[in-house]
Amino acid sequence: MSHANSDPFRLGFLAAIEDVERGFVGGLLVTNRFGRPLEFQCTAPVKPNRAQQILYGPTLRPFVLSELIGRTLLDKIGVKPQLVLIESNEILDLRQHVPMPVAFLTKAEASDESAIRCGQLALGMHSEYPSDRAEIERYAKLIPAEATLSEPFERVREALEETLRLGTARSA
């Protein structure tokens, strides 16, 4: 039991949801290799104004998700992950702003040599950081083969939805 608490490997699960009224809210769950939570942080809603929507155009979502939400969460969190996992490629540019590798979940075919097998899924990485591959592969070997890496993202989304629900209840 104490092994899970003293495990030095930390994995971050970063997700964001969009609320039509309030904008984007993001959450970062840091766990040990077995999925036990070590720390969770979330952002206040980030709602781009109309001028930002016009000026940023199609780059607005990646900017908000990567730079405003992702980087803020990684700066704020006390228990730093060694590897950050994301579900959306829209957050992949986060890698340009943080020192640790960022990998996305993919349902790559077994024949896809660019994918890195991890748990029951595969991981992809930012093409501009090929040196991350060896580090991601090393971390992937520390994750149990039976791990379902999509499950912690469900926990993050549920926590974010609960946070938004509580925020709505307080303002009503």
Residue frames relative to the residue before (quaternion, step in Angstrom):
aa qw qx qy qz dx dy dz
M 1.0000 0.0000 0.0000 0.0000 0.00 0.00 0.00
S 0.6833 0.4667 -0.3023 0.4732 3.59 0.90 -0.81
H 0.5202 0.6435 -0.4085 0.3852 3.60 1.21 -0.43
A 0.6615 0.5068 -0.3098 0.4579 3.60 0.93 -0.86
N 0.6788 0.4882 -0.2954 0.4623 3.60 1.03 -0.72
S 0.7346 0.4063 -0.2351 0.4899 3.60 1.06 -0.66
D 0.3883 0.7331 -0.4689 0.3032 3.58 1.29 0.03
P 0.3352 -0.7842 0.4836 0.1972 3.62 -0.55 1.07
F 0.6018 0.5739 -0.3680 0.4159 3.63 1.17 -0.39
R 0.0392 -0.7983 0.6005 -0.0235 3.56 -0.83 1.07
L 0.1579 -0.7918 0.5898 0.0166 3.51 -0.88 1.10
G 0.1999 -0.7928 0.5664 0.1040 3.60 -0.83 0.95
F 0.1471 -0.7563 0.6335 0.0708 3.55 -1.04 0.87
L 0.0527 -0.8203 0.5687 -0.0295 3.56 -0.40 1.26
A 0.1000 0.7838 -0.6037 0.1059 3.55 -0.79 1.07
A 0.1161 -0.7700 0.6228 0.0764 3.53 -1.27 0.43
I 0.1385 -0.7539 0.6341 0.1015 3.53 -1.21 0.58
E 0.3154 -0.7388 0.5641 0.1910 3.54 -1.22 0.47
D 0.1620 -0.7413 0.6476 0.0700 3.50 -0.96 1.02
V 0.5089 -0.6871 0.4241 0.2986 3.57 -0.69 1.09
E 0.7123 0.4621 -0.2557 0.4624 3.59 0.94 -0.87
R 0.8265 0.2934 -0.1094 0.4678 3.58 0.80 -1.01
G 0.5750 -0.6029 0.3847 0.3974 3.61 1.16 -0.26
F 0.7335 -0.4021 0.3241 0.4419 3.54 -1.22 -0.59
V 0.0286 -0.7485 0.6613 0.0394 3.52 -1.18 0.67
G 0.1406 -0.8139 0.5619 0.0460 3.57 -0.89 0.93
G 0.1242 -0.7845 0.6042 0.0634 3.51 -1.25 0.52
L 0.1423 -0.7652 0.6242 0.0682 3.52 -1.19 0.69
L 0.0984 -0.7721 0.6278 0.0099 3.53 -0.71 1.19
V 0.1259 -0.7683 0.6247 0.0603 3.57 -0.76 1.06
T 0.0364 -0.8033 0.5934 -0.0351 3.55 -0.80 1.10
N 0.4939 -0.5600 0.5305 0.4013 3.50 -1.35 -0.01
R 0.7482 -0.4205 0.2598 0.4425 3.61 -1.24 0.03
F 0.6862 0.4768 -0.2727 0.4769 3.58 1.24 -0.41
G 0.6011 -0.6065 0.3417 0.3926 3.59 1.27 0.12
R 0.4534 0.6713 -0.4653 0.3568 3.59 1.25 0.16
P 0.4417 -0.7172 0.4659 0.2710 3.61 -0.73 1.01
L 0.1893 -0.7650 0.6082 0.0949 3.53 -1.06 0.88
E 0.7739 -0.1422 0.0984 0.6092 3.59 1.13 -0.71
F 0.0858 -0.7647 0.6366 0.0516 3.54 -1.24 0.62
Q 0.0089 0.7653 -0.6433 0.0185 3.55 -1.04 0.86
C 0.0527 -0.7796 0.6211 0.0605 3.54 -1.17 0.56
T 0.4702 -0.6698 0.5024 0.2791 3.53 -1.26 0.44
A 0.5191 -0.5216 0.5442 0.4029 3.48 -1.37 0.11
P 0.6278 -0.5330 0.3809 0.4204 3.62 -1.12 0.41
V 0.1831 -0.7510 0.6287 0.0847 3.55 -1.11 0.84
K 0.0124 0.8108 -0.5829 0.0515 3.57 -0.47 1.20
P 0.3214 -0.7510 0.5441 0.1915 3.58 -0.45 1.19
N 0.4017 -0.6981 0.5302 0.2651 3.57 -1.05 0.74
R 0.7269 -0.4500 0.2919 0.4288 3.57 -1.28 0.23
A 0.6366 0.5239 -0.3398 0.4525 3.61 0.96 -0.79
Q 0.6497 0.4998 -0.3214 0.4740 3.61 0.94 -0.80
Q 0.6235 0.5416 -0.3399 0.4499 3.58 0.99 -0.79
I 0.6741 0.4838 -0.2874 0.4784 3.57 0.97 -0.87
L 0.7238 0.4696 -0.2587 0.4344 3.58 0.76 -1.06
Y 0.7215 0.4258 -0.2509 0.4849 3.60 0.93 -0.82
G 0.1812 -0.8216 0.5216 0.1419 3.60 1.15 -0.54
P 0.8456 -0.1450 0.1020 0.5035 3.59 -0.91 -0.89
T 0.6281 0.5374 -0.3459 0.4440 3.61 1.23 -0.20
L 0.4358 0.7336 -0.4431 0.2749 3.60 1.27 -0.11
R 0.6851 0.4899 -0.3033 0.4457 3.62 0.73 -1.01
P 0.6797 0.4629 -0.3243 0.4675 3.66 0.76 -0.84
F 0.6240 0.5346 -0.3398 0.4575 3.61 1.03 -0.73
V 0.6836 0.4782 -0.2900 0.4690 3.59 0.79 -1.00
L 0.7157 0.4697 -0.2626 0.4451 3.58 0.81 -1.02
S 0.7386 0.4174 -0.2359 0.4740 3.60 0.89 -0.89
E 0.8003 0.3425 -0.1726 0.4608 3.54 0.55 -1.17
L 0.7445 0.4088 -0.2480 0.4660 3.58 0.76 -0.96
I 0.7663 0.3511 -0.1966 0.5009 3.59 0.84 -0.94
G 0.7257 0.4644 -0.2660 0.4323 3.60 0.60 -1.13
R 0.7019 0.4572 -0.2769 0.4708 3.56 0.76 -1.00
T 0.6211 0.5403 -0.3395 0.4550 3.59 1.01 -0.77
L 0.6730 0.4952 -0.3025 0.4586 3.58 0.87 -0.90
L 0.6852 0.4761 -0.2954 0.4654 3.59 0.90 -0.83
D 0.6191 0.5176 -0.3437 0.4803 3.59 1.14 -0.55
K 0.7186 0.4892 -0.2315 0.4366 3.57 1.02 -0.93
I 0.6376 0.5728 -0.3393 0.3877 3.58 1.01 -0.78
G 0.4321 -0.7224 0.4878 0.2314 3.57 -1.00 0.87
V 0.7243 0.3360 -0.1963 0.5692 3.59 1.04 -0.81
K 0.2104 -0.8228 0.5200 0.0910 3.56 -0.11 1.32
P 0.3598 -0.7208 0.5458 0.2304 3.60 -0.89 0.90
Q 0.4343 -0.6743 0.5264 0.2822 3.55 -1.22 0.48
L 0.7615 0.1263 -0.0690 0.6320 3.55 1.29 -0.49
V 0.1823 -0.7690 0.6052 0.0954 3.57 -0.92 0.95
L 0.1631 -0.7760 0.6047 0.0742 3.55 -0.86 1.03
I 0.0747 -0.7749 0.6274 0.0173 3.54 -1.09 0.82
E 0.3997 -0.7015 0.5313 0.2567 3.57 -1.24 0.38
S 0.7592 0.3700 -0.1700 0.5078 3.55 1.11 -0.70
N 0.4588 -0.6796 0.5029 0.2734 3.56 -0.92 0.93
E 0.5260 0.6354 -0.4087 0.3906 3.59 1.23 -0.32
I 0.6926 0.4448 -0.2686 0.5003 3.60 1.22 -0.43
L 0.4383 0.7492 -0.4274 0.2529 3.60 1.24 -0.21
D 0.6230 0.5534 -0.3516 0.4267 3.60 1.06 -0.62
L 0.3985 0.6961 -0.4795 0.3559 3.58 1.28 -0.03
R 0.5855 0.6130 -0.3663 0.3838 3.59 1.04 -0.77
Q 0.6347 0.5465 -0.3289 0.4361 3.59 1.11 -0.62
H 0.7476 0.4037 -0.1939 0.4904 3.59 1.25 -0.32
V 0.7349 0.3590 -0.2155 0.5336 3.60 1.26 -0.05
P 0.5299 -0.6743 0.4174 0.3005 3.60 -1.12 0.60
M 0.7001 0.4642 -0.2820 0.4635 3.61 1.15 -0.38
P 0.6121 -0.5580 0.4012 0.3913 3.60 -1.18 0.46
V 0.1721 -0.7332 0.6516 0.0906 3.52 -1.25 0.71
A 0.0099 -0.8032 0.5946 -0.0337 3.57 -0.79 1.03
F 0.2690 -0.7625 0.5675 0.1558 3.56 -1.13 0.65
L 0.5107 -0.6288 0.4960 0.3128 3.52 -1.19 0.68
T 0.0134 0.7888 -0.6136 0.0343 3.53 -0.99 0.86
K 0.3529 -0.7027 0.5724 0.2324 3.53 -1.21 0.52
A 0.0801 0.8443 -0.5220 0.0915 3.55 0.95 0.94
E 0.5256 -0.6104 0.4981 0.3211 3.51 -1.20 0.63
A 0.6312 -0.5483 0.3898 0.3859 3.57 -1.16 0.56
S 0.6663 0.5149 -0.2997 0.4485 3.59 1.13 -0.60
D 0.5413 0.6226 -0.4010 0.3981 3.61 1.25 -0.23
E 0.2764 -0.8125 0.4958 0.1325 3.57 -0.28 1.29
S 0.6147 0.5606 -0.3601 0.4221 3.60 1.17 -0.40
A 0.6264 0.5403 -0.3359 0.4505 3.61 1.20 -0.46
I 0.2789 -0.7338 0.6007 0.1513 3.54 -1.19 0.69
R 0.3771 -0.7346 0.5169 0.2256 3.61 -0.59 1.13
C 0.1237 0.7771 -0.6032 0.1301 3.54 -0.95 0.97
G 0.8065 -0.0296 -0.0180 0.5903 3.57 -0.53 1.14
Q 0.7766 -0.3113 0.2454 0.4896 3.57 -0.93 -0.91
L 0.7044 0.4025 -0.2556 0.5258 3.58 1.28 0.01
A 0.4153 -0.6548 0.5498 0.3106 3.53 -1.29 -0.40
L 0.3102 -0.7390 0.5715 0.1763 3.53 -1.25 0.48
G 0.1746 -0.7300 0.6500 0.1187 3.51 -1.21 0.70
M 0.2193 -0.7904 0.5615 0.1089 3.56 -1.21 0.33
H 0.6550 -0.4974 0.3944 0.4100 3.55 -1.33 0.24
S 0.4663 -0.7183 0.4480 0.2567 3.57 -0.74 1.06
E 0.6571 0.5192 -0.3188 0.4439 3.61 1.15 -0.46
Y 0.7215 0.3759 -0.2330 0.5328 3.60 1.30 -0.04
P 0.0195 -0.8447 0.5348 -0.0014 3.62 0.61 1.09
S 0.6025 0.5720 -0.3659 0.4194 3.60 1.14 -0.50
D 0.5438 0.6150 -0.4004 0.4070 3.62 1.24 -0.25
R 0.5252 0.6878 -0.4034 0.2972 3.58 1.10 -0.63
A 0.6817 0.4861 -0.3011 0.4565 3.60 0.78 -0.97
E 0.6600 0.5042 -0.3072 0.4645 3.59 0.98 -0.82
I 0.6489 0.5035 -0.3137 0.4765 3.59 0.97 -0.86
E 0.6439 0.5161 -0.3241 0.4625 3.60 0.95 -0.83
R 0.6379 0.5210 -0.3258 0.4643 3.59 0.99 -0.82
Y 0.6841 0.4690 -0.2877 0.4789 3.60 0.90 -0.87
A 0.6141 0.5650 -0.3478 0.4274 3.59 1.01 -0.79
K 0.6397 0.5316 -0.3233 0.4513 3.60 1.07 -0.70
L 0.6445 0.5286 -0.3202 0.4502 3.60 1.19 -0.45
I 0.6241 0.5317 -0.3297 0.4681 3.58 1.26 -0.35
P 0.5173 -0.6638 0.4334 0.3222 3.61 -0.78 0.97
A 0.5811 -0.6255 0.4061 0.3257 3.56 -1.02 0.87
E 0.6991 0.4660 -0.2758 0.4670 3.60 1.09 -0.65
A 0.4162 0.7303 -0.4568 0.2913 3.60 1.28 -0.01
T 0.2166 -0.7326 0.6330 0.1252 3.53 -1.07 0.86
L 0.2397 -0.8412 0.4708 0.1157 3.54 0.03 1.31
S 0.5973 0.5634 -0.3768 0.4288 3.60 1.18 -0.28
E 0.5621 0.6475 -0.3796 0.3475 3.62 1.13 -0.54
P 0.6604 0.4942 -0.3477 0.4458 3.68 0.80 -0.75
F 0.5930 0.5570 -0.3719 0.4470 3.60 1.11 -0.55
E 0.6021 0.5408 -0.3527 0.4698 3.59 1.09 -0.67
R 0.6430 0.5157 -0.3233 0.4649 3.59 0.98 -0.81
V 0.6454 0.5127 -0.3250 0.4636 3.59 0.95 -0.85
R 0.6736 0.4933 -0.3058 0.4576 3.61 0.83 -0.94
E 0.6430 0.5141 -0.3276 0.4636 3.60 0.96 -0.81
A 0.6511 0.5046 -0.3145 0.4717 3.60 0.97 -0.83
L 0.6518 0.5050 -0.3170 0.4686 3.61 0.99 -0.77
E 0.6470 0.5075 -0.3166 0.4729 3.58 0.97 -0.82
E 0.6385 0.5126 -0.3200 0.4767 3.58 1.03 -0.77
T 0.6336 0.5254 -0.3242 0.4662 3.58 0.99 -0.81
L 0.6661 0.4857 -0.2996 0.4802 3.58 0.95 -0.87
R 0.6368 0.5291 -0.3274 0.4554 3.59 0.99 -0.82
L 0.6670 0.4898 -0.2972 0.4763 3.58 0.93 -0.89
G 0.6271 0.5367 -0.3280 0.4594 3.59 1.06 -0.73
T 0.6460 0.5013 -0.3105 0.4848 3.57 1.05 -0.79
A 0.6516 0.5197 -0.3193 0.4511 3.60 0.94 -0.84
R 0.6682 0.5068 -0.3029 0.4526 3.60 1.00 -0.81
S 0.7140 0.4511 -0.2652 0.4652 3.57 1.02 -0.78
A 0.5826 0.5969 -0.3754 0.4042 3.60 1.23 -0.25
